[in-house]
Amino acid sequence: AQSVAQPEDQVNVAEGNPLTVKCTYSVSGNPYLFWYVQYPNRGLQFLLKYITGDNLVKGSYGFEAEFNKSQTSFHLKKPSALVSDSALYFCAVRDNLGDYKLSFGAGTTVTVRA
Amino acid sequence: DGGITQSPKYLFRKEGQNVTLSCEQNLNHDAMYWYRQDPGQGLRLIYYSQIVNDFQKGDIAEGYSVSREKKESFPLTVTSAQKNPTAFYLCASGQGYYEQYFGPGTRLTVT
């Protein structure tokens, strides 16, 4: 079984401040972890992934995420947020044992104020 | 120009009518997926197909049907048996255990 939790429905930050969106996961085997962003009335855009290797993963638009196996977390971070980062963010996971299905978190709405 | 296309962007139907949503990909991906998104909720998997001529039910398959006759195409039919069909429908494709790529979505409204 696999599941994802995004404990915060909303995150509010000021432009220029660091942004963190939290994600914890549960899988039976080894995790494959993903972050996506969704703008209103649009599809999801892939930001970054962790498959194996370095625990710090860098992705699109200046985002990065840190894989922490002991805490089963994969938090998304951006050192300096932009107003244009305001969107809905989804964390997703699959394990390496079953089929190709992804399990998504409920999403976190990020608002960056000018 | 590679990607996933979904049509139409907006769709309106009367209750009791079946409706088919189109999804096409030119990424040469083996797997394709259909998700439903409701306000304030995450994505819920309706059906998925890991190879042509094969598909499996997801978490909320009741009232939906699919076909996968071609690698590029994975149409979703929302039948009259689906009790609450109004939603935003997202199609995705992927290769193996790696990331999925999403289409722009179809917003279905049933009245």
Boltz contact constraints between the chains, C-beta under 6 A:
constraints:
  - contact:
      token1: [A, 32]
      token2: [B, 97]
      max_distance: 6.0
  - contact:
      token1: [A, 34]
      token2: [B, 99]
      max_distance: 6.0
  - contact:
      token1: [A, 43]
      token2: [B, 90]
      max_distance: 6.0
  - contact:
      token1: [A, 43]
      token2: [B, 102]
      max_distance: 6.0
  - contact:
      token1: [A, 43]
      token2: [B, 103]
      max_distance: 6.0
  - contact:
      token1: [A, 43]
      token2: [B, 104]
      max_distance: 6.0
  - contact:
      token1: [A, 43]
      token2: [B, 105]
      max_distance: 6.0
  - contact:
      token1: [A, 44]
      token2: [B, 102]
      max_distance: 6.0
  - contact:
      token1: [A, 46]
      token2: [B, 99]
      max_distance: 6.0
  - contact:
      token1: [A, 49]
      token2: [B, 99]
      max_distance: 6.0
  - contact:
      token1: [A, 100]
      token2: [B, 31]
      max_distance: 6.0
  - contact:
      token1: [A, 100]
      token2: [B, 50]
      max_distance: 6.0
  - contact:
      token1: [A, 104]
      token2: [B, 42]
      max_distance: 6.0
  - contact:
      token1: [A, 104]
      token2: [B, 43]
      max_distance: 6.0
  - contact:
      token1: [A, 105]
      token2: [B, 42]
      max_distance: 6.0
  - contact:
      token1: [A, 106]
      token2: [B, 42]
      max_distance: 6.0
  - contact:
      token1: [A, 107]
      token2: [B, 42]
      max_distance: 6.0
